[in-house]
Amino acid sequence: MLRFLKSYMLPIAMLLGILFSNFFSQFAEIIPFLLFTMLFVTYCKIPFDQIIFTRFHFYLVAIQLFGSLFVYAILWNFNSTVAQGTMICVLAPTATAAVVITGMLGGNLASLTAFTLLSNLVVSFFAPIIFSLIGRHSDVSFLQTFYSILREVFPMLAMPILLAYLTKKLTPKIHNKIESIRHLSFYLWSIALVVVLAKTVLFIKTQLQTNITTEIMIALGALIVCISQFLLGRKVGSKFDNTVAGGQGLGQKNTILAIWMAQSYLDPITSIGPGAYIVWQNSVNSFQIWLKNRKQ
């Protein structure tokens, strides 16, 4: 039964979020609590002395940053809105929850955590520059934009790590107890996914249907870059004996932050890109978990 739940929990969660979006979107306020708890439990299992930055991490962050500019440049002449909606799916930093799926797939948690930190810091610095060049809020100063993005990222990223570290140092018995709880992070993430996807579906429903063709192209662009980033990340990771961390680090995005950035600094319709990316990346994650469980 537990193996069945692990294999199919994500598609079930996605289906619930899509079908009952009006109901589950009411619980959006619990998302930060669920994510914080999930990350805290996950980080309790990480050997902090192994978190170091390597060439592997800098290769990935270079692909993330310059890849977003490349995608925008390629699509800009075709459709600037589609270019923005696809670009943000590449620029978006690694999801802090990516470490959960990495752990389930047997990947290197310390390596992925290091890249998550690096990815979010790089985006915090460079996103304001990019948005000032292509966005619709060029009147907003660099410091204002930087502070707004950092304010969204820092508490969810840094506090669970700090709390896990302090728990390990100050209360080792509690830390060992938390560390022994298997799969708790996964089930918390599944619950959060239902609510996040419901909120996203409800948002898409409320968008003005001024150009359905553009919306479809943005969603398809998100699909293409999603699959490409997972594959490219795994390929780069395989060169450093870090295949799983590479795929999740480059492919699993902080879509909630990406939606906020798109709505705040780009054409609001571009937020359909990261909205669709939620579905695509969790479809990939569901397939990977099913495949791993099948092999086991």
N, C-alpha and C positions, 0 to 999 in steps of 0.2 A: 504493500500500500504506500509506504514512504517513497519507494523508488518511483511509483507511478506519479505521486504528487511532485517529486523533484523534476520529473521529465516533462510534465504537462502543466505545472503551476503557472508559468509565464503566459502561455497561450490562453489559459483559462482566465487569468487576471486581465489580459488584454481584451478578451471577449466581454467580460463583465463590465469593464470600463467603457467600452464602445456601446453596448446594448443598453446600459443603465446609466448613461452619462448624467442625466438630470438628477438622479438620486445621489450617486457617489460624489459628484462635484461639490455637494454641500459640505463634504468633510475635508475640503482643501486645507483648512487651517491645521490639520494634524500632520500634514506632510513633513514640515520641518522636524517635528518631534520623532516621527518614524525614521527619517533619514539619519538624524543625529544618533538615535539609539542603535540603529543598524550599523552605522560606521564605528561607533564606540566599541561595540561587540567585536566587529571585524578587526579593528586596530589593536585590540587586546591580544590578538594572535600573531602580531607582527614583531619580529626581532628588530628593535629599533637600531641596534648597532650595525645592522646590515643595510640601512638606508643611505646609499651613496649615489652621487650622480656620475654617470659614465658616458662614453661616446654614444652608446646606444640611445640614451635619453635625448641627447642633443641632436642626433639624426632625426628622431621622431618629431621633436618640436620644430625643427627646420622644415620638415615636410608639412606640418600643420600650418605654420605661418606662411611660408612661401607658396604652399599648395593652395591656400585660400586666395591669395593674390592672383595666382595662375588661373584658377577657375573663373574668377571674376573677369579677368582680361579676355579669356576665351569667349565668355558668354555675353559680354557687355554690348558688342555690336549687334548681337542677335536680339536680346531683350534685357534691358538694364534691371528690371524687377526680378526676372528669373536669375540673373547673375547675382544679385544681392541675396536672394533666398537660398541659392545653392552655396554661395561663398560662406554664409554664416554657419552652414553645416560642417564646413571644414575648419573654420576659425574657432568654433566653440571649443572650450577646454575639455579635457577628459573629465568624465563624470566621477565624482567622489565615490559613487556606488560601484564603479567598475571593479574596484578591488574585491567586492563580494563575488561577482561572477568569475573573476580571475582565480579566487580561492577554490570555487566549486570545480573549475576546470583544471585544477592542479598547477596553476601558474605561480610565478614568483611574486608574492605579495609585497615584499620590501621594494623590489624593483619598480613595480607598478605604482606604489605609493610615492616613491621618489619622483617618478615621471608626472604623476598627478599634481604634485606640488609645483614642479617646474612648469607644466602646461598652464596651470591657472595663473601663475605669476607672470609668464610671458604674455598671455592674453590680456591680463590687467594693464600691462604697460603699452602694448601695441594696438589693442582694439581702439582706444581713443584716437590714435593717429589715423587709423584706417577709416573710422567713422567720420572723422572731420574732413576726409577727402571725398568720400562717396555718399555719406549719409545726408539726412535732411535737417540735421541740427548743427550745422557748421558754426553757429553762433555760441554754442556751448564750449566753454574753455576746456583745455586738456585736463586741468586739475579737477574740475567738476566731474567730468566723465570718468576719469581715473578713480576718483573717490566713490562714485556711484557703483561702478563695477566691482571694485574691491570690497565695498560694503556688502554686496550680495554674496561674494565668494568666501571671504575670510572666515566668518563665524562657522559656517557649515564645514569648511575645510580644516581649519586649524584646531578648533575647540575639542572635537572628538579625539584627535591625536594627542593633544595635551592632557586631556582627562585620562586617556588610556595609559599614557606614560606615567602620570602621577599615581594612578591606581597600582601600576606594577611596582613602583618604587616604595610607596607608602603603605599599601595594603595588599601584600602579595597573596594572601589567602583568598581575598575577594577576587583578585585578578585571576588566580588559578581556577576558581569556580566559574567565572565568566568564560574563560578560555575553554572549559570543558563542555560548554553548551554547544552542541552541534546543530548546524543548519538554521539557527535562530535568525541570523542576518538575512538569509534567503527568504524566509517567510515574511519578515518585516518588509523586505523590498517588494515582495509580491503584493502585499497590501497597499504599499505606497504606490505601486504601479497602477493599480485599479483606480485610485483617486486621481493620480496625475493624468492618466489617459482620459478619464472622464472629463476632467477640467479642460483638457486640450480639445477634445471632440466638441464640447459645448462652445468653446471659443471659435472653432472653425465654423460651426453652425451659425454663429452670429455675424460672421464676416459678410460684408457686402458682396453679392455675387455679380460684380461688375464685369468680370472677365474670367469665366470658368476655365477657359483654355490656359490662361496664365497660371491659374492655381494648380491645374493638373501638371503643367510643365515643371512647376516648382517642386511638386511632390515627386515627380519622376526624377528630377535632378537630385533630390535628396536620396532617393533609392540608389542611384548610380554611385554617388560619392560615398554612401554608407558601405556598400559592398566593396568598393575600391579601397576604402580606408582599412577595413578589416583585413582584406587580402594583402595590401601593401604593408600594413603593420606586422602581420605574421611573417611576411617574407623578410623584412628587415630584422625582426626579432629572431628568426631562425639563424641568422648570421652570428648572433651573440648568445645562442642557446637560450633564447627568451621568447619563444614563439607566441605563447599565450598572452604574456604581458604586452608584447608588441601589438598584437591584434586588438586587445581590449583597450590599450592605451590610446591607439590612434582611431579606433572605430567607435568606442562607446563614449558618447558625448553628454555633457551637462546641458540637456535640451531645455530644461526649465530656465536656466540662465540665458541660453541662446534665444528663446522666445522673448524674454524680457528685453534683451539687447535689440532684437529686430523691431519690436514694437516701440522702443524708446528712441532709436537712432537711425532706423532705416524705414523704408516704406512698410507700414504695418502689415500689408498682405504677405510680405516676405516671411512672417512668422509661421506661415503654413509649412515652410521648409523644415524647421526644427520640430514642428508639430507632427509632420509625417515621419520625420526621422525617429521619433519615439517608437512608432510602429515597426519601422524597418529594423532598427538596432535590436529591439527586443525579439523580433522574429529570428534574427541571426543568433541571438543568445539562446533562445529556446531550442533552436536546431542544434547548437553546439552542446548544450546540456543533454539533450536527448541522445545525441550521437555518443557522448562520453558514457552515459549510463548504459547504452546498448552494448558498447565495447566491454564494459565491466561485467 
